[in-house]
Amino acid sequence: MTREAEDGSLYGTIFRRRDTRAEFTGEPIPEEVLRRVLSAAHAAPSVGLSQPWDFVVVSDVDLRKRFREHVLAEREVFEDRLDAGRAGVFANIKIEGIVESSAGIVVGYDPARGAPDVLGRHAIADTGLYSVCLAIQNLWLAATAEGLGVGWVSFYREEFLRELVGFPGNVRPVAWLCVGPVRDLPTVPDLERHGWRERLPLDAVLHHERYEPRG
């Protein structure tokens, strides 16, 4: 753990944040805590103040089990594409805590909100999607500050999740977030601990004035 992660500052929260999968306790989230976390998400900046996000809180166990079955099927699809070495590493990695967590929060993107005149989106259509990702980051950091874990599940087909939570056709499901109290937060991210990938140092991605290719 970095020195910054040991304090209670904003930097401490950023460095302490983890993609949580196996650490959920399943205990309920106090309603006032959930409201604070969602309020933080809703306070995110958005292009043209369009606020193009929707949050669906999923507590129903049967619905979460249906989603988990779909995710595990997609896990097999991904694993079949890997060579033997990578498949061996991947086999030890838990990719979700859908049932173990207290709730799922499905985040959707509605490009029609604020349309047709979304200030700032005319040249870069994806700024609306970027805004939703900022809301997710706000949610994640607020949850971490509250002592909750968050796990972003991305092993799904958008049409399946859209139908599962009842999003209309124009709303894009961006994330299923597993949220809830945790026993602890790992000091080392799971993917790094299992040897899937290592975090790059800042200097490997930092450039001045112009992009410079790295060896």
C-alpha positions as CSV (number, residue, x, y, z in Angstrom):
1,M,0.0,0.0,0.0
2,T,1.3,3.5,-0.8
3,R,1.9,6.0,1.9
4,E,-0.9,8.2,0.5
5,A,-3.5,5.4,1.0
6,E,-2.9,5.3,4.7
7,D,-4.6,8.7,5.4
8,G,-8.2,9.9,5.2
9,S,-7.6,12.5,2.6
10,L,-9.0,12.5,-1.0
11,Y,-5.7,11.2,-2.1
12,G,-5.9,8.4,0.5
13,T,-9.4,7.4,-0.8
14,I,-8.1,7.4,-4.4
15,F,-5.2,5.1,-3.7
16,R,-7.2,2.9,-1.4
17,R,-10.0,2.3,-4.0
18,R,-10.1,-1.3,-5.4
19,D,-12.2,-3.2,-7.9
20,T,-13.8,-5.5,-5.3
21,R,-15.0,-9.1,-5.9
22,A,-14.3,-11.5,-3.1
23,E,-14.4,-9.3,0.0
24,F,-18.2,-8.5,0.3
25,T,-19.9,-9.4,3.5
26,G,-23.5,-9.2,2.2
27,E,-24.6,-6.9,5.0
28,P,-27.2,-4.4,3.9
29,I,-26.2,-0.8,3.0
30,P,-27.8,1.7,5.3
31,E,-30.3,3.8,3.2
32,E,-28.7,7.1,4.1
33,V,-25.2,5.8,3.1
34,L,-26.6,4.6,-0.3
35,R,-28.3,8.0,-0.8
36,R,-25.0,9.8,-0.1
37,V,-23.1,7.7,-2.5
38,L,-25.7,8.1,-5.3
39,S,-25.8,11.8,-4.6
40,A,-22.0,12.0,-5.1
41,A,-22.4,10.2,-8.4
42,H,-25.2,12.6,-9.4
43,A,-22.9,15.6,-8.6
44,A,-20.4,14.6,-11.3
45,P,-19.7,17.0,-14.1
46,S,-21.5,16.4,-17.4
47,V,-21.2,17.8,-20.9
48,G,-23.7,20.7,-21.3
49,L,-25.1,19.9,-17.8
50,S,-27.0,17.1,-19.6
51,Q,-26.7,14.6,-16.6
52,P,-27.2,11.7,-19.0
53,W,-27.0,9.0,-16.4
54,D,-29.6,6.7,-14.7
55,F,-29.0,4.4,-11.7
56,V,-31.0,1.2,-11.2
57,V,-30.4,-0.3,-7.7
58,V,-30.9,-4.1,-7.9
59,S,-31.5,-5.9,-4.6
60,D,-33.6,-8.8,-5.9
61,V,-31.6,-12.0,-5.5
62,D,-33.2,-13.9,-8.3
63,L,-32.5,-11.1,-10.8
64,R,-28.9,-11.0,-9.6
65,K,-28.6,-14.8,-10.1
66,R,-29.9,-14.4,-13.6
67,F,-27.3,-11.8,-14.4
68,R,-24.5,-13.9,-12.8
69,E,-25.4,-16.9,-15.0
70,H,-25.0,-14.7,-18.0
71,V,-21.7,-13.2,-16.8
72,L,-20.3,-16.7,-16.1
73,A,-21.2,-17.8,-19.6
74,E,-19.4,-14.7,-21.0
75,R,-16.4,-15.6,-18.9
76,E,-16.2,-18.9,-20.7
77,V,-16.3,-17.1,-24.0
78,F,-13.4,-15.0,-23.0
79,E,-11.4,-17.9,-21.6
80,D,-11.8,-19.9,-24.8
81,R,-9.9,-17.2,-26.6
82,L,-6.8,-17.3,-24.4
83,D,-3.7,-19.4,-24.9
84,A,-3.0,-22.1,-22.3
85,G,-0.7,-19.9,-20.2
86,R,-3.0,-16.9,-20.0
87,A,-6.0,-19.2,-19.4
88,G,-4.2,-20.7,-16.4
89,V,-3.7,-17.3,-14.9
90,F,-7.3,-16.3,-15.6
91,A,-8.7,-19.4,-14.0
92,N,-7.7,-18.1,-10.6
93,I,-9.2,-14.7,-11.0
94,K,-12.7,-14.0,-9.6
95,I,-14.4,-11.5,-12.0
96,E,-17.6,-10.6,-10.0
97,G,-19.3,-10.5,-6.7
98,I,-22.8,-10.2,-8.0
99,V,-24.6,-12.4,-5.4
100,E,-22.1,-11.8,-2.6
101,S,-22.5,-8.0,-2.6
102,S,-25.4,-6.2,-1.0
103,A,-26.8,-4.8,-4.2
104,G,-26.1,-4.1,-7.8
105,I,-26.2,-0.6,-9.3
106,V,-26.7,-0.6,-13.0
107,V,-25.6,2.7,-14.6
108,G,-27.1,3.7,-17.9
109,Y,-26.4,6.4,-20.5
110,D,-29.3,8.3,-22.1
111,P,-27.9,10.3,-25.1
112,A,-31.3,11.9,-25.6
113,R,-31.2,13.8,-22.2
114,G,-30.7,17.4,-23.0
115,A,-30.8,16.8,-26.7
116,P,-30.8,18.0,-29.4
117,D,-28.7,21.0,-28.2
118,V,-26.2,19.4,-25.8
119,L,-23.7,22.2,-25.3
120,G,-20.2,20.8,-26.0
121,R,-21.2,17.5,-27.6
122,H,-21.5,18.6,-31.3
123,A,-17.9,17.7,-32.2
124,I,-17.3,14.8,-29.9
125,A,-20.3,12.5,-29.5
126,D,-18.7,10.4,-26.8
127,T,-18.6,13.3,-24.3
128,G,-21.9,12.1,-23.0
129,L,-20.5,8.7,-22.3
130,Y,-17.4,10.3,-20.7
131,S,-19.8,12.1,-18.4
132,V,-21.4,8.8,-17.2
133,C,-17.9,7.4,-16.5
134,L,-17.2,10.5,-14.3
135,A,-20.4,9.7,-12.4
136,I,-19.2,6.1,-11.9
137,Q,-15.8,7.4,-10.6
138,N,-17.6,9.7,-8.2
139,L,-19.7,6.8,-6.9
140,W,-16.7,4.6,-6.5
141,L,-14.7,7.1,-4.5
142,A,-17.7,8.1,-2.3
143,A,-18.3,4.4,-1.6
144,T,-14.7,3.9,-0.7
145,A,-14.8,6.8,1.7
146,E,-17.9,5.2,3.3
147,G,-16.1,1.9,3.8
148,L,-18.0,0.1,1.0
149,G,-16.5,-2.0,-1.8
150,V,-17.4,-1.6,-5.5
151,G,-16.8,-4.1,-8.3
152,W,-17.3,-3.1,-12.0
153,V,-18.7,-6.1,-13.9
154,S,-18.1,-5.9,-17.7
155,F,-18.6,-9.5,-18.8
156,Y,-22.0,-9.0,-20.3
157,R,-23.9,-8.3,-23.5
158,E,-25.5,-4.9,-23.5
159,E,-28.8,-6.1,-24.9
160,F,-29.1,-8.7,-22.1
161,L,-28.6,-6.2,-19.3
162,R,-30.8,-3.6,-21.0
163,E,-33.7,-6.1,-21.1
164,L,-33.0,-7.4,-17.6
165,V,-33.4,-4.0,-15.9
166,G,-35.9,-2.5,-18.4
167,F,-33.9,0.2,-20.0
168,P,-35.5,1.5,-23.2
169,G,-33.7,0.9,-26.5
170,N,-32.0,4.3,-26.5
171,V,-30.4,3.9,-23.0
172,R,-27.1,2.1,-23.0
173,P,-26.1,0.1,-20.0
174,V,-22.5,1.2,-19.1
175,A,-21.8,-0.8,-15.9
176,W,-23.1,-3.2,-13.4
177,L,-21.5,-2.2,-10.1
178,C,-21.5,-4.6,-7.2
179,V,-21.7,-2.5,-4.1
180,G,-21.7,-3.3,-0.3
181,P,-19.8,-3.5,2.9
182,V,-16.5,-5.4,2.8
183,R,-14.3,-7.3,5.2
184,D,-11.4,-5.2,3.9
185,L,-9.9,-3.7,0.7
186,P,-6.9,-5.5,-0.7
187,T,-3.6,-3.6,-0.6
188,V,-2.7,-5.0,-4.1
189,P,-5.2,-5.1,-7.0
190,D,-6.4,-8.6,-7.8
191,L,-5.1,-8.5,-11.4
192,E,-1.7,-7.4,-10.2
193,R,-1.7,-10.0,-7.4
194,H,-2.5,-12.8,-9.8
195,G,0.1,-11.8,-12.3
196,W,-2.4,-10.8,-15.1
197,R,-0.9,-7.3,-15.5
198,E,1.2,-4.8,-13.6
199,R,0.5,-1.1,-13.0
200,L,2.7,1.1,-15.1
201,P,4.7,3.9,-13.4
202,L,3.6,7.4,-14.1
203,D,6.6,8.3,-16.1
204,A,5.8,5.5,-18.6
205,V,2.7,7.4,-19.7
206,L,3.7,11.0,-19.0
207,H,4.6,13.3,-21.9
208,H,5.5,17.0,-22.2
209,E,4.4,19.3,-25.0
210,R,4.0,16.4,-27.5
211,Y,3.5,12.7,-27.4
212,E,6.8,10.7,-27.5
213,P,6.8,7.0,-28.4
214,R,8.2,4.7,-25.7
215,G,10.3,1.6,-26.3
